[in-house]
Every structure is written in C-alpha cells, then in structure tokens.
C-alpha cells in the first residue's frame, strides 16, 4: 500500500531524515514513535506530500509521489498536530468544504459528510461554529476531515490529544474499525495508547529508523511496573521515595487529581513483590493509597532502551 525508499531530508545543512525505508503492505495500525526532534513530523509531511524529500521516494499503490503527487495525495488523509480547520465555519460546512476539495461528487457530499459526522460522534455539534467547540471536539473535527473520501491511508499526528477518556475509547474503536480495510499511521507520545491500538511500531531516533517490529514481538523484560496514586503532592512523596524506596526506579507521572500525585515504580525481575513495600511505606507515612495496579510497559522499555533515555515526562 505504501513504501518509503531511502527517504532523506535536509533543512539547510541539518539532516532531519537519514535514509528511512519501510513498507506497509496490508491493512493495519502502525505506531510512529520518537523523541521530540526525531523527525516524526517531517516524515509524516513527506508521506502526505506537504514536504518534498531531499532524496528518496514515497510510493503508494505503485505510484510515486514524485511523479504523480496529486494522485498519491488523493489516497492519503492527514491530521497534523494542530487540526487544520476553519473555525469560522460550522462543523458541517467545513466537512462539506473538505469533501468538495477532495473531489467528492456534488450529489454525494451531503451523505458522505453525514456518515463521517455519525462515525466521529459529531452530530450534537454539527451546526455549531468550530471556534466555539472544546479542544476535544476540534480534535474530532480534525480526525473527521482526514477521513473524508475514505482514503486508503490515514496519517494521524497525536490524534487523541485533548480528548477525555470516553472520547479516547470511542476514537480508538473508530480507528480499529477503519483499519480493517485501510492503513493507519499514528504518531503519539502516549505509549500505552500505541500498545493498545497498534499492530506494529516504527521508532525514529535522530532521523534514523532504529526499530521496526510487530508489537507482539516485544519480549517480556521481566521488570515489574506498578502505577500508584497517593493523596499528597509530588515534593512530599518524592522525599518519602528517596528515603524508603531508594532502591527502586521511579517516574513521576503527573497529578491525576487535585492534591495527589501519580507515580510509576519499577523493580527488577529478581526483586521481591514491590507492592508490599509500597503499601507499608504509604501507611507508615499516614497517607492514603488511592490506586495501585501493575502496568504493561514493554513498548516504553524498548523506546527508552533504544533512544538512550530514562524518563518520558
């Protein structure tokens, strides 16, 4: 369906992409991962025809983007990091406009747009101006415009940014259904989201493709990852961690609720059950343990190992 052949991109003297090659031959969801500045956005812009490659080629269904850019673009739907919407239009007007731009026959525009609105659960706001919508709804409109015309390939940059948990579940379900007959490429910093929805991952680092594998191929490292939420703020609990749980690696994950802090603690395979130690430490310090559960972070482990990082905060 889509093939990248030794794609390079220079910005002046800076090499942003270095001989990136891969192919996607069947309907699936692909996760594109990389730290900030790794080249993800540049790669997506080249795949969609927004940017020309300095060298190499993108081929969709046997057609080179260099030889027939318009034909290739007609097969690709794109959601950049910032949704490309006209906020003075209503949702319905904007999607009709996009449909006409994409060459949907006039007699079919209304039915095509109505179907997209239903798929993306935008019916309640279809007649409202986009500028008056929440960030989450604007993100949905961005996904909807990418899907207009039912392109063979959907490329989405951070598609769930700004969505509440229920909206994330709905969009995940929508994309999973769409991927039964299409290719979807998703860039995201939310690695758990990638592990939930993707069949395959591509990892970029400093412009190079350093990993290309099926999610199912990621082995079990044996490390024990535990998520916890405690009813105290970051500074206070970090002091407790440094004093009582100093042997374990920990990452601060944010404030999930006011006055609380979320953490991920990691123990090596040979170490005792970390949950007992966490529980006793929290009780000794007269705090409340609001949540504690194991998490699967094989993608995160792989990402951190390959990019030589330690934290994803």
N, C-alpha and C positions, 0 to 999 in steps of 0.2 A: 504493500500500500504506500509506504513512504520509505525512502532510503537517503541517507546523508553520506556523501562521498568526499572524504578528506576536506571537510569544511574548515577554512581558516578565515579569521577576521582581524584586521589591524585597525586601530584608531591612531593615526599618525605612526609613531614608532612602537606603540604598545600593542602587543599580541594579546587579543582578547579570547580567541578560539584557536586551538592548535591541532589541526588535522583530526577533527571529530568525525567519526564514521560509525554508523549503526543502521540497521534496517528493522522495520516493523512490518511483518507480512500477514498478520491476522488480527481480527477484532480483539481488542484488549485495552486495559488501562495501564499506562506507563507513568511511573513517578520520576520526575526530574529533580534531583537534589544537588545542593551545593551551597557553600557559604556565600555571603554577600560578596559580589565581585568575582564569582567563579566563572561567569559567562552565561548563566541561565537565560537572562532576558535577551541578550544578544543572540543566543541560539534560537530562541523562540521567534524573535523578529526576523531572522533569516529564513526559518522554516515557513513563515507565513508570507514572505515576500515584502515585508516592511523595510528590510535592510538587504542590500546585496552582500554576498560573501566576497572577500578579497580573493579567495581561491576555493576550489571545490564546487560541489553542486548538490542541489536538493532535487530528488526525483519522486514524483507522486504518480502512481499508476503508470509508470513507464514514461512520464512526461517530465522533461527538465524544466525547472523554474527559470533557468536562464533563457531557454528557447521559447517558452510559452508561459510567461508569468501570469497572464490573465486566466488561462485555463487552470493552472495549478491553484491560484487563489480561490477559484470558484469551488474547489474541493476542500477548502480549509476554513473552519470557523475559529475565531480568535478572541479570547478575553485577556487583554493586557492587565497589568497590576491595578491600574486605575480604569474603571469601566468607561468605555468611550461612548457616553450618552449625551444627548442634547437635553439639558434639564428644563428648557422652556417648553418642551413637548410633553404631552401625556404619554403614559406607557404604551397605549395602543397606537397613538400617532407615530411614535418613534419606531416601534417594531414594524409598522406598515412601511415607513420610510426605508428601513433596513431591507425589508423584503423586496421593495422596488429596486434598490441599489444592487441587490444580489440577483436580479433578473427573474424573480418570481412572476409568472404571468398575472396581469391585472385581475383577471377573473378569479384567481386563486389566492390573492393577497389576504383577503379577509379571513378565509378558512384556515390558511397557513398560520396567520398570526393568532387567531383564536385558539388553535391547537397548541401553539407554543405557550400562550398565556396559561392554558389549563395545565400543561406539563410542568411549568415552573411555579405554579400556585400564585399567580399574579392577578387572578380575577378580581379580588377585592380592591385592588389599586389601579386597575387598567385605565380608568378615566382620570386619574389624578396626575398632576404635573410631577415629573421626575424630581424636580428640585425640592418638592415637599415630602419626599419619601425618606425613610430612615436609611442609614448606610447599608443595612442588611438587605432591604428591598432594592436599593440601587444596584447592589451586587447581583441580585437575582436578575434584574433587567439586563445587566452585562452578560450573564450566562445565557439568557434568552436570545439576545441579539446574535451571539455566537452560534446558536443552534438553528437560526432561521435558514431555511433552504436545505436542512438536514445534510450538512457537509459530511464527507467521508471521514474527515479527520478534525477533531476538536482539540484545540490547544488552549489550556487554561492556566493563567498565572495567579496563584493564590485564590482559587475560586470560593473558598469558604470564609474569607476574611470578612468580619463584620456580621456574620450570621450567628443567631443564637443556637443553642444545642438542638432544638427541634428542627430548625431550618437546615442545620448541617445534616441531620439524618435524612430529611426529605431530599436534599440535593444529592447526597450520596446514593440514595435509592434511584433517583432520576439518572445519574451518570452510569450506574451499574446497568440499568436497563438499556441505555443508549449504546453502551459498549458491547452489547450482544452482537451488533452488526457494524460497529464503527471502531475507529481507533481514537482513544482519548489520551492526551499527554498532559499531565498535571505537574506544575511546579508548586511546591509548598514547603514552608518551614515547619509545618506541623507533622512531625514524623509518624506519630501514631495514626494520623489521618491517612498517610501513604500506606502504612502497613494494613489498614482496614480495607482499603479500596483497590489497591494496585496489584497487578499480576507480576510486574517486572519493574526494576529500578535502574536508573542511569544516574551515576554520580559524577559531577564535574568538579574539578579542583584546578584552579589557576588556568582555566581554559582547556584543560585536557579531560577526556573521558577516562576515568580511572576505574570504573566499575560498571559492569553491565550484566545483570543476572536476574533470574526469577526470584520473587520474594520467597518462594518455597525452598530455594536453595540456601538461604541463610541458615547456617547451623546454630545450634544452641550452645552459647558460650558457657552456660552453667552458672553465670553470675545471677545473684538474687536481687531483683529490683523491687523496692517497696515504696509505694506512694503513701504519704501521710499528710493530714491536715490537723494543725493544733491551734488552740484558741489563744495564741499570743503572736506578737509581731516578729518580724524577721530578726532584728538585732538581738532581742532577748533569747529566742530559741537557738540562734547560731552560737551564742555563748554556751548554752547547755550542750549543744552538739560537740563543740570543741573540748568541753570538759569531760563529758560522759560517753560520747560515741566517736571519739577522735580516730579510732582505728578504721572507721568506715568512710568511704567516699560519699559525699552528699552534694546535691544540687538544689538550690532554691528555685522553685517553680512559679512563684508569684503569690498574690493574696487572693485566694478563691472566694473569701468572704471578708467583710469588714472586720478588722481586728484580729484576723487569722493569718496564718502563713502555710503555704504548701511546700512540701519537700519530697525529693526522691533520694532514698538511701540505697547504697549498693554494697553488697557483700560478696566476697569471692566464694567459689563453689565449696571450698573446704571449711568455711567458717560455719559456726552454729547458726541456728534459726534466729535471724536478726529481729524478728517480730517480738520475741520475748524481751529482748534488751530494750527495744523502743518503748514497749508498754511500761516496763518498770521505770525507765528514765522519766517518762512523762508523768507517771503517778508520783514519783519521788519529788518532782518539782511542782506538784499541786496544779497541774494543767489538765485540760481535757483533750483526749484524742478523739477528734471528730470523724476522721476517716483513716482507714489503713487497709490497703489491698495490694497484692502483687501486680506488677505490670510487665508486659512483654515488650522489650526494647531492643530486639535483635537488629532492626534497621538502624536505630540510634547508635548502637555499639559499632556496627560496621561503618557508619558515617564518621563517627569520631575517630575510629582507628585509621581510616584511610585519609582523612583530612588533617590528622595530627592535632585535633582539637581536644578539648576536655569538656567544655560546657556549651550548651545551646541556649543560654538565656539571652 
